[in-house]
Each structure stands twice: as structure tokens, then as C-alpha cells.
Amino acid sequence: DKEMYDDLELVLEMYERGFKFLPIDLYKSHAMNFQIEDGSVRPPLNSISGMGNVAAENIYRAYQEGGPFSSYDDLKTRAKIGNSTIDLLEKFGCLRGLPKSNQMSFFDFL
């Protein structure tokens, strides 16, 4: 927790100065650079606690080269990431609406 103190202090200062933050987004966030969008700051993928630079760069590159992901399985395969990275992305709401598997069920068509 002490490691996060400086970061949280910086974020509080930015809020007090009127900065607004956008959520981390699987498709809009850069791997390692903060971005300005419509006057707000979008954090990079590697700002997720526990997300390494290599995993963030792999996710970013996989999307840039192949477009949107069709499922968790597709994301894991194309970005060469494991279940722990998927868990982090889920925790931060980055995978909302993305199916877990490429397999379809008969009931998907009803």
C-alpha cells in the first residue's frame, strides 16, 4: 500500500486541479502512455496494478494488427497472455461484452 501512496497523492492533486480521468479501455488505451481524449486523461493498460509492460504491449499490438477481439480466448491467443492478465482486465471492466469463448451454443441463435 505504501507503494501506491505517491500515485494516489498525484491523482488527488490532478482531481483538485480539474483533471478528469476516463476508464482504461481494451481498445482505446495505449500500452504505456497516458492519452488526452476530449480534455480527459485515459490511463494506459500498464497502469493496472499487476499488469506488466510486456503484457500491455502484447495486448496493444494484437489489437493494432488484428482489430477487435472476438472472445477471451482470442485475446489470450493473439496477445499471448495468461489467465492472470485476463483476471486483471476483468477486474477493471475492460472485457465487458466480450464472450469468454469462441464456441457458439445452439441457444445463441434463439
Residue pairs with C-beta under 8 A, 6 or more apart in sequence:
4 49
11 21
14 21
14 41
19 40
19 41
20 39
20 40
20 41
21 40
21 41
21 42
21 43
22 28
22 37
22 40
22 41
22 42
22 43
23 42
23 92
23 93
24 42
24 43
24 44
24 45
24 47
24 48
24 92
24 94
25 42
25 94
26 45
26 59
26 63
26 69
26 75
26 89
26 94
26 95
26 98
27 63
27 68
28 35
28 37
28 42
29 35
29 42
29 43
29 44
29 45
29 60
30 42
30 44
30 45
30 60
31 44
31 45
31 46
31 53
31 56
31 57
31 59
31 60
31 61
32 44
32 45
32 46
32 53
32 56
32 57
33 44
34 41
34 42
34 43
34 44
34 47
35 41
35 42
35 44
36 42
44 56
45 51
45 55
45 56
45 59
45 60
46 52
46 53
46 55
46 56
48 56
48 88
48 89
48 92
49 88
50 84
50 88
51 85
51 88
55 79
55 81
55 85
58 79
58 80
58 81
59 75
59 79
59 81
59 85
61 79
62 69
62 75
62 78
62 79
62 80
63 69
66 78
69 75
69 78
69 98
70 99
70 102
71 98
71 99
71 100
71 101
71 102
72 86
72 95
72 98
72 99
72 100
72 101
73 100
73 101
73 102
74 102
75 81
75 86
75 95
75 98
76 82
76 83
76 86
79 85
86 95
89 95
